[in-house]
Amino acid sequence: MIGPANRNGGAIVFFAFPNDFKTRELFPGVTLRLVWGERVMLSYVIFQPHSEVPLHSHPHEQTGMVLQGEMEMTIGDETRVCGPGDAFTIPGDVEHSAASRDVPTIVLDTFSPPREDYM
């Protein structure tokens, strides 16, 4: 796991590789691979087909981009279908949800500040 306290011989570690990422199942069919620094967290999210992150909110600002697949995303009172290259920004404390459709979906999310509940 890579976090701000991880050091290599006194130097801060600047590189992370897949085997270093903390992996966490967020909901059935939704897996996170996480890496973070002092002020930002990167989350590589893998949705199996027909998986979802239900409506929720958190104080962290969140941005993301769909890398592969397709998902239906709700931010506030707006719902859209997002595909590869589509990006989004979610201000802190705004309710949002995401659900994959018929294919596996990969999303890259960032959180600022890092989510302590994911560490």
VEXDREN-2710 file (C-alpha; in Angstrom, 1 decimal):
% VEXDREN-2710
k/r/px/py/pz
1/MET/0.0/0.0/0.0
2/ILE/1.3/3.4/-0.9
3/GLY/0.5/6.3/1.4
4/PRO/2.2/9.5/2.5
5/ALA/4.0/7.7/5.4
6/ASN/5.6/5.1/3.1
7/ARG/9.3/5.9/2.7
8/ASN/12.2/4.1/1.1
9/GLY/15.4/4.7/3.0
10/GLY/14.1/8.1/4.3
11/ALA/13.0/9.3/0.8
12/ILE/9.3/9.6/-0.1
13/VAL/8.2/6.9/-2.5
14/PHE/7.0/8.5/-5.8
15/PHE/6.2/5.4/-7.8
16/ALA/3.4/2.9/-7.2
17/PHE/2.9/-0.3/-9.1
18/PRO/-0.3/-2.5/-9.2
19/ASN/1.1/-4.9/-6.6
20/ASP/1.6/-1.9/-4.2
21/PHE/-2.0/-0.7/-4.4
22/LYS/-4.4/-1.3/-1.6
23/THR/-7.3/-3.4/-3.0
24/ARG/-10.8/-3.1/-1.4
25/GLU/-14.2/-4.4/-2.4
26/LEU/-16.5/-1.4/-2.0
27/PHE/-19.8/-3.2/-2.9
28/PRO/-20.5/-6.6/-4.5
29/GLY/-19.0/-6.4/-8.0
30/VAL/-17.2/-3.1/-7.3
31/THR/-13.4/-3.2/-6.5
32/LEU/-11.1/-0.4/-5.8
33/ARG/-7.3/-0.2/-6.2
34/LEU/-6.0/2.7/-4.2
35/VAL/-2.9/4.9/-4.0
36/TRP/-2.7/8.3/-2.2
37/GLY/-0.5/11.1/-1.1
38/GLU/-1.0/13.8/1.5
39/ARG/-3.7/15.8/-0.4
40/VAL/-5.1/13.5/-3.1
41/MET/-6.2/9.9/-3.6
42/LEU/-6.4/8.0/-6.8
43/SER/-8.9/5.1/-7.1
44/TYR/-8.9/2.7/-10.0
45/VAL/-12.5/1.3/-9.9
46/ILE/-13.5/-1.9/-11.5
47/PHE/-17.3/-2.5/-11.9
48/GLN/-18.5/-6.0/-12.9
49/PRO/-21.6/-5.9/-15.2
50/HIS/-24.7/-4.7/-13.5
51/SER/-22.9/-3.6/-10.3
52/GLU/-23.6/-0.4/-8.5
53/VAL/-22.4/2.2/-6.0
54/PRO/-25.7/3.4/-4.4
55/LEU/-26.7/7.0/-3.8
56/HIS/-24.3/8.5/-1.2
57/SER/-22.4/11.7/-0.4
58/HIS/-19.1/12.6/1.3
59/PRO/-17.3/15.8/2.0
60/HIS/-14.5/15.1/-0.5
61/GLU/-14.3/16.6/-3.9
62/GLN/-14.3/13.8/-6.5
63/THR/-13.4/13.8/-10.2
64/GLY/-13.3/10.9/-12.5
65/MET/-13.1/9.5/-16.0
66/VAL/-14.6/6.4/-17.5
67/LEU/-11.7/4.4/-19.1
68/GLN/-13.6/1.4/-20.4
69/GLY/-17.2/0.2/-20.5
70/GLU/-20.3/2.2/-19.8
71/MET/-22.1/3.3/-16.7
72/GLU/-25.2/5.3/-15.6
73/MET/-24.2/8.1/-13.3
74/THR/-26.3/10.4/-11.2
75/ILE/-24.9/13.6/-9.7
76/GLY/-27.4/15.7/-7.8
77/ASP/-30.6/15.5/-9.8
78/GLU/-29.0/14.8/-13.2
79/THR/-28.4/11.3/-14.6
80/ARG/-26.3/10.5/-17.7
81/VAL/-24.8/7.5/-19.4
82/CYS/-21.0/7.8/-19.5
83/GLY/-18.6/5.9/-21.7
84/PRO/-14.8/5.9/-22.4
85/GLY/-13.3/9.4/-22.1
86/ASP/-16.3/10.9/-20.4
87/ALA/-15.3/12.8/-17.2
88/PHE/-17.2/14.2/-14.2
89/THR/-16.7/16.4/-11.2
90/ILE/-18.7/16.0/-7.9
91/PRO/-18.4/18.7/-5.3
92/GLY/-18.2/17.7/-1.7
93/ASP/-21.5/16.7/0.0
94/VAL/-23.5/16.3/-3.3
95/GLU/-25.4/13.0/-3.5
96/HIS/-24.3/10.7/-6.4
97/SER/-24.5/7.1/-7.6
98/ALA/-23.0/4.9/-10.4
99/ALA/-24.1/1.7/-12.0
100/SER/-22.4/-0.3/-14.7
101/ARG/-24.5/-1.7/-17.6
102/ASP/-23.9/-4.9/-19.6
103/VAL/-20.1/-4.8/-19.7
104/PRO/-17.2/-4.6/-17.2
105/THR/-16.5/-0.9/-16.6
106/ILE/-13.3/0.8/-15.4
107/VAL/-13.3/4.3/-13.9
108/LEU/-10.4/6.3/-12.6
109/ASP/-11.5/8.5/-9.6
110/THR/-9.6/11.1/-7.6
111/PHE/-10.6/12.4/-4.2
112/SER/-9.3/15.5/-2.4
113/PRO/-8.6/15.3/0.4
114/PRO/-7.9/11.5/0.5
115/ARG/-10.7/9.5/1.9
116/GLU/-9.6/8.2/5.3
117/ASP/-12.3/5.6/5.3
118/TYR/-10.7/3.9/2.3
119/MET/-7.1/3.8/3.8
END
